[in-house]
Amino acid sequence: MAVLTGLLALAAPVLAQQVDDRAYASDIAAAEANGRVLYQHARALATVQDVMQENRAMLRDRRIAGEITEGRNGQVVVTVIDATPAALYRATVAADGTLVSPLTALPEPSPLSATEAAAALARSTALNVDLPRCGRNYGTITLPSSKDNEWVVYLLRTPSRGAVPIGGSFRVETRGAEMVDWRRYTNTCITLSPARDAAAMIMTHLLDPVATEVHVFWSLWSGKPLYVTTEEGLWKIADGRIAAVQDE
């Protein structure tokens, strides 16, 4: 707690700004919702990948080109695909990250549904965009956009034990095989390395006035609150929620 108090003391000039989070209500709501969805899909992917690590045949399956996810009735369907793309394996994961149905090997590569095919194309398109990445180890989460016929693909660095690689996170918007837009969430390849008993993490963010969905995601993934300082003030992310920190 003493360490956290010291870190927050460094943010005192920002705290003094007294943020009115009502001015950013819509941005905060969107960041919270999108961050929680990212976390649910990432946890579903991690569950399936853990199962695959324990299956020698799956580990040796050189046909595997990646995974796509689809939210269905509060659950996430994970489909492991080849380069065609066609489905090789499928599983359904509950909101709490547990398997609802086992990871099943399909008898033969199966055609994707229209939604799955669109997601696979969006993923492939995003992976081919020349982004200033931080290394090669990335995972993808592909989600339908609020815009018709468009998709949003998040490229997130693969975390190692004890590390929170928030730097190098990207969002790519696609339409068909076309990249429509993209953004970065950091200017550097920053990786937070909180101690196991750390009460929270803290970082500076210069690209937005308020914390983003990526901050929400990494806070949930690490299981720790994340304090984010922006030009507008200090924000606390905990349990998937963003709130302005006032100087009291």
VENJOWO-V526160 format. One record per residue. N is the residue number from 1. SS is DSSP state (h for helix, s for strand, l for the rest). D_FIRST is the distance of its C-alpha to the first C-alpha in Angstrom with 1 decimal. Layout:
BEGIN
n->{N | N}
ss->{SS | SS}
d_first->{D_FIRST | D_FIRST}
END
This chain:
BEGIN
n->{1 | 2 | 3 | 4 | 5 | 6 | 7 | 8 | 9 | 10 | 11 | 12 | 13 | 14 | 15 | 16 | 17 | 18 | 19 | 20 | 21 | 22 | 23 | 24 | 25 | 26 | 27 | 28 | 29 | 30 | 31 | 32 | 33 | 34 | 35 | 36 | 37 | 38 | 39 | 40 | 41 | 42 | 43 | 44 | 45 | 46 | 47 | 48 | 49 | 50 | 51 | 52 | 53 | 54 | 55 | 56 | 57 | 58 | 59 | 60 | 61 | 62 | 63 | 64 | 65 | 66 | 67 | 68 | 69 | 70 | 71 | 72 | 73 | 74 | 75 | 76 | 77 | 78 | 79 | 80 | 81 | 82 | 83 | 84 | 85 | 86 | 87 | 88 | 89 | 90 | 91 | 92 | 93 | 94 | 95 | 96 | 97 | 98 | 99 | 100 | 101 | 102 | 103 | 104 | 105 | 106 | 107 | 108 | 109 | 110 | 111 | 112 | 113 | 114 | 115 | 116 | 117 | 118 | 119 | 120 | 121 | 122 | 123 | 124 | 125 | 126 | 127 | 128 | 129 | 130 | 131 | 132 | 133 | 134 | 135 | 136 | 137 | 138 | 139 | 140 | 141 | 142 | 143 | 144 | 145 | 146 | 147 | 148 | 149 | 150 | 151 | 152 | 153 | 154 | 155 | 156 | 157 | 158 | 159 | 160 | 161 | 162 | 163 | 164 | 165 | 166 | 167 | 168 | 169 | 170 | 171 | 172 | 173 | 174 | 175 | 176 | 177 | 178 | 179 | 180 | 181 | 182 | 183 | 184 | 185 | 186 | 187 | 188 | 189 | 190 | 191 | 192 | 193 | 194 | 195 | 196 | 197 | 198 | 199 | 200 | 201 | 202 | 203 | 204 | 205 | 206 | 207 | 208 | 209 | 210 | 211 | 212 | 213 | 214 | 215 | 216 | 217 | 218 | 219 | 220 | 221 | 222 | 223 | 224 | 225 | 226 | 227 | 228 | 229 | 230 | 231 | 232 | 233 | 234 | 235 | 236 | 237 | 238 | 239 | 240 | 241 | 242 | 243 | 244 | 245 | 246 | 247 | 248}
ss->{l | h | h | h | h | h | h | h | h | h | l | h | h | h | h | l | l | l | l | l | h | h | h | h | h | h | h | h | h | h | h | h | h | h | h | h | h | h | h | h | h | h | h | h | h | h | h | h | h | h | h | h | h | l | l | h | h | h | h | l | l | l | l | l | l | s | s | s | s | s | s | s | l | l | s | s | s | s | s | s | s | l | l | l | l | l | s | s | s | s | s | s | s | l | l | l | l | l | s | s | s | s | s | s | s | s | s | s | s | s | l | l | l | h | h | h | h | h | h | h | h | h | h | h | h | h | h | l | l | l | l | l | l | l | l | l | l | s | s | s | s | s | s | s | l | l | l | l | l | l | s | s | s | s | s | s | s | l | l | l | l | l | l | s | l | l | l | l | l | s | s | s | s | s | s | l | l | s | s | s | s | s | s | s | l | l | l | l | l | l | l | s | l | l | l | l | l | l | l | s | s | s | s | s | l | l | l | l | l | l | l | l | h | h | h | h | h | h | h | h | h | h | l | l | s | s | s | s | s | s | l | l | s | s | s | s | s | s | l | l | s | s | s | s | l | l | l | l}
d_first->{0.0 | 3.8 | 5.4 | 5.1 | 6.2 | 8.6 | 9.9 | 10.5 | 12.2 | 14.5 | 15.6 | 16.6 | 20.3 | 20.1 | 18.4 | 21.3 | 23.7 | 23.0 | 23.8 | 26.4 | 25.6 | 28.9 | 30.6 | 29.1 | 29.5 | 31.9 | 29.9 | 26.8 | 28.8 | 30.5 | 27.3 | 25.7 | 29.0 | 29.7 | 26.3 | 26.6 | 30.1 | 29.1 | 26.6 | 29.2 | 31.8 | 29.7 | 28.7 | 32.4 | 33.4 | 30.9 | 32.4 | 35.9 | 35.1 | 33.7 | 37.0 | 39.0 | 37.4 | 38.7 | 42.2 | 44.3 | 46.9 | 44.3 | 42.7 | 46.2 | 47.2 | 47.8 | 48.7 | 45.1 | 44.2 | 41.0 | 39.8 | 40.0 | 38.4 | 39.7 | 38.1 | 40.5 | 40.0 | 36.2 | 36.5 | 36.7 | 39.8 | 39.3 | 42.4 | 42.8 | 45.5 | 47.9 | 49.1 | 51.9 | 49.7 | 50.4 | 48.3 | 48.0 | 45.4 | 43.7 | 41.1 | 39.5 | 35.8 | 34.4 | 31.5 | 29.2 | 30.2 | 32.7 | 36.4 | 38.9 | 41.8 | 41.9 | 42.0 | 45.8 | 48.0 | 50.7 | 54.3 | 54.7 | 52.9 | 53.0 | 53.4 | 50.3 | 50.4 | 50.8 | 47.1 | 46.0 | 48.5 | 47.1 | 43.5 | 44.7 | 46.6 | 43.6 | 41.4 | 44.1 | 44.6 | 41.0 | 40.8 | 43.8 | 42.4 | 41.8 | 38.1 | 36.1 | 34.2 | 31.6 | 33.5 | 35.6 | 33.2 | 32.9 | 33.1 | 34.7 | 34.3 | 37.4 | 37.6 | 40.5 | 40.3 | 41.0 | 44.0 | 47.1 | 47.7 | 44.6 | 41.6 | 38.1 | 36.8 | 33.2 | 33.0 | 29.6 | 28.8 | 28.7 | 25.2 | 24.9 | 22.6 | 19.0 | 20.1 | 19.9 | 23.1 | 23.0 | 25.3 | 29.0 | 28.8 | 32.1 | 34.0 | 37.8 | 40.2 | 43.6 | 47.0 | 49.1 | 49.1 | 48.1 | 44.8 | 44.5 | 41.3 | 38.0 | 34.7 | 31.8 | 28.1 | 27.0 | 28.9 | 27.6 | 26.9 | 23.2 | 21.4 | 17.6 | 16.5 | 13.0 | 12.1 | 12.9 | 9.6 | 7.8 | 6.3 | 8.8 | 11.5 | 13.1 | 16.8 | 19.8 | 22.8 | 26.1 | 28.6 | 27.9 | 26.9 | 24.6 | 22.7 | 25.2 | 26.0 | 25.0 | 21.4 | 21.6 | 23.2 | 20.7 | 17.7 | 19.8 | 21.0 | 17.6 | 16.3 | 13.1 | 12.7 | 14.0 | 13.9 | 17.3 | 18.8 | 22.5 | 25.2 | 25.0 | 21.3 | 17.9 | 17.8 | 15.4 | 16.9 | 15.9 | 18.6 | 21.2 | 20.9 | 20.5 | 19.6 | 19.6 | 16.6 | 18.2 | 17.5 | 17.3}
END
